[in-house]
């Protein structure tokens, strides 16, 4: 079933209304869908490199809107819909670990989540359950998801087809490296500013 869903998603990149399909896929991926929007984003940018950043913007806005849907599920429907989503993706243990760290590092966790290989829906649900400030949640989601999708679009726009294989082969390593740099930057900023990391 997962492979069929992946193949269906990839075929949508060629659809005349692909931007709308991308927005919908990005929206539902942030709350319930198993396939990341990158599988549409990558072929769409390769097919229309002059529209790369418009495609990334649509993907970002759809993902952030879907993130708020996941947030609302966590906030008000966790015991029914939220538990079902976590069980479906075998993410209950990850959810429990995130809950323990949200009080102190919630904002940084949401920001890093935009690049994490862990399904983003786990973070959006946790943010709702923990009643994270919705403005902070939205800002962190917009920055992290936007950085991720615009980075992919920019690399494909600049380097074209050879970059697709590189991104797909090393996406996990690239995103972890970015998150590492981000965390190091936050720690350095706090140290330079006299705060505690």
C-alpha positions as CSV (number, residue, x, y, z in Angstrom):
1,X,0.0,0.0,0.0
2,X,2.8,2.4,0.9
3,X,4.5,1.8,-2.5
4,X,1.2,2.4,-4.3
5,X,0.8,5.7,-2.5
6,X,4.3,6.7,-3.3
7,X,3.8,5.9,-7.0
8,X,0.5,7.8,-7.1
9,X,2.1,10.8,-5.5
10,X,4.9,10.8,-8.0
11,X,2.5,10.7,-10.9
12,X,0.8,13.8,-9.7
13,X,3.9,15.9,-10.5
14,X,2.9,15.7,-14.2
15,X,-0.8,16.7,-13.5
16,X,-1.9,20.1,-15.0
17,X,-3.0,21.2,-11.5
18,X,0.2,19.9,-9.9
19,X,0.6,23.0,-7.7
20,X,-2.8,22.3,-6.1
21,X,-2.0,18.7,-5.6
22,X,1.4,19.6,-4.0
23,X,-0.4,22.0,-1.6
24,X,-2.8,19.2,-0.6
25,X,-0.1,16.6,-0.2
26,X,2.0,19.0,1.9
27,X,-1.0,19.8,4.0
28,X,-2.0,16.3,4.8
29,X,1.6,15.1,5.3
30,X,1.9,17.4,8.2
31,X,-1.0,15.7,10.0
32,X,-1.9,12.2,8.5
33,X,-0.3,11.4,5.1
34,X,2.7,9.0,5.0
35,X,4.5,10.4,1.9
36,X,6.6,13.6,2.2
37,X,5.9,16.4,-0.3
38,X,9.5,16.2,-1.5
39,X,8.5,13.4,-3.9
40,X,6.3,16.0,-5.7
41,X,8.5,19.0,-5.1
42,X,11.6,17.5,-6.7
43,X,10.2,16.4,-10.1
44,X,8.1,19.6,-10.3
45,X,11.1,21.8,-9.9
46,X,13.1,19.7,-12.4
47,X,10.3,20.0,-14.9
48,X,9.9,23.8,-14.4
49,X,13.1,25.3,-12.9
50,X,11.9,28.9,-13.6
51,X,9.1,28.2,-11.1
52,X,11.3,26.6,-8.5
53,X,10.7,29.1,-5.7
54,X,7.0,29.5,-6.4
55,X,6.7,25.7,-6.1
56,X,8.7,25.8,-2.8
57,X,6.4,28.5,-1.5
58,X,3.3,26.5,-2.2
59,X,4.8,23.5,-0.6
60,X,5.8,25.5,2.5
61,X,2.4,27.2,3.0
62,X,0.6,23.9,2.5
63,X,2.8,22.2,5.0
64,X,2.5,24.9,7.6
65,X,-1.3,25.0,7.3
66,X,-1.3,21.2,7.7
67,X,0.9,21.6,10.7
68,X,-1.8,23.7,12.3
69,X,-4.3,20.9,11.5
70,X,-2.0,18.5,13.3
71,X,-1.7,21.0,16.2
72,X,-5.5,21.2,16.5
73,X,-5.8,17.4,16.5
74,X,-3.2,17.3,19.3
75,X,-5.0,20.0,21.2
76,X,-8.6,18.7,21.0
77,X,-8.7,15.3,19.4
78,X,-5.6,13.5,20.8
79,X,-7.4,10.7,22.6
80,X,-9.2,9.7,19.4
81,X,-7.6,10.9,16.2
82,X,-4.2,11.7,17.6
83,X,-3.6,8.2,19.2
84,X,-4.8,6.6,16.0
85,X,-2.2,8.6,13.9
86,X,0.6,7.7,16.3
87,X,-0.3,4.0,16.3
88,X,-0.6,4.0,12.5
89,X,3.0,5.2,12.2
90,X,4.4,3.3,15.2
91,X,5.4,6.7,16.7
92,X,4.0,6.4,20.3
93,X,7.5,6.0,21.8
94,X,8.9,9.0,19.9
95,X,5.8,11.0,21.0
96,X,6.5,10.1,24.7
97,X,10.2,11.1,24.3
98,X,9.2,14.5,22.7
99,X,6.7,15.3,25.5
100,X,9.5,15.0,28.1
101,X,11.6,17.5,26.3
102,X,9.0,20.0,25.1
103,X,8.8,22.1,28.3
104,X,12.4,23.2,27.9
105,X,13.2,23.0,24.2
106,X,9.8,23.1,22.5
107,X,10.6,25.9,20.0
108,X,13.9,24.4,19.0
109,X,12.3,21.0,18.6
110,X,9.7,22.3,16.3
111,X,12.3,24.2,14.2
112,X,14.5,21.1,13.9
113,X,11.4,19.0,13.1
114,X,11.1,20.6,9.7
115,X,14.3,18.8,8.7
116,X,14.0,15.7,10.8
117,X,13.5,12.2,9.3
118,X,10.9,11.7,12.0
119,X,7.4,12.3,10.5
120,X,6.5,16.0,11.0
121,X,3.0,15.0,12.1
122,X,4.5,13.6,15.4
123,X,5.8,17.1,16.2
124,X,2.6,18.9,15.2
125,X,0.5,16.6,17.4
126,X,2.9,17.0,20.3
127,X,2.9,20.7,20.0
128,X,-0.9,20.7,20.3
129,X,-0.9,18.3,23.2
130,X,1.7,20.4,25.1
131,X,-0.3,23.6,24.2
132,X,2.7,25.3,22.7
133,X,2.1,29.0,21.9
134,X,0.5,28.8,18.5
135,X,2.3,31.9,17.3
136,X,5.7,30.4,18.2
137,X,4.6,27.1,16.7
138,X,3.6,28.8,13.4
139,X,6.8,30.9,13.2
140,X,9.1,27.9,13.9
141,X,7.1,25.8,11.3
142,X,7.2,28.5,8.7
143,X,11.0,29.0,9.1
144,X,12.0,25.3,9.3
145,X,9.7,24.0,6.6
146,X,10.4,27.0,4.3
147,X,14.2,26.5,4.8
148,X,13.9,22.8,3.9
149,X,11.7,23.2,0.8
150,X,13.5,26.3,-0.5
151,X,16.9,24.6,0.0
152,X,15.8,21.6,-2.0
153,X,14.3,23.9,-4.7
154,X,17.4,26.1,-4.8
155,X,19.8,23.1,-5.2
156,X,17.7,21.7,-8.0
157,X,17.3,25.0,-9.7
158,X,21.1,25.6,-9.6
159,X,22.4,22.1,-10.4
160,X,19.4,20.3,-12.1
161,X,19.0,16.6,-12.5
162,X,22.3,15.4,-11.0
163,X,21.3,17.1,-7.8
164,X,18.1,15.0,-7.6
165,X,20.0,11.7,-7.2
166,X,22.3,13.3,-4.6
167,X,19.5,14.8,-2.6
168,X,17.5,11.5,-2.6
169,X,20.6,9.5,-1.6
170,X,21.7,11.8,1.1
171,X,18.6,13.6,2.3
172,X,18.9,12.2,5.9
173,X,22.6,13.2,6.2
174,X,22.0,16.7,4.7
175,X,19.1,17.5,7.0
176,X,21.0,16.2,10.1
177,X,24.0,18.3,9.1
178,X,21.8,21.4,8.7
179,X,20.1,20.8,12.1
180,X,23.5,20.3,13.7
181,X,24.6,23.7,12.3
182,X,21.4,25.3,13.5
183,X,21.7,24.0,17.0
184,X,25.4,25.0,17.1
185,X,24.3,28.5,16.0
186,X,21.6,28.8,18.7
187,X,24.1,27.6,21.4
188,X,26.8,30.1,20.1
189,X,24.3,32.9,20.1
190,X,23.2,32.2,23.6
191,X,26.8,32.0,24.8
192,X,27.8,35.2,23.1
193,X,24.7,36.9,24.5
194,X,25.5,35.7,28.0
195,X,22.6,33.3,28.3
196,X,22.7,29.6,29.2
197,X,22.5,27.2,26.3
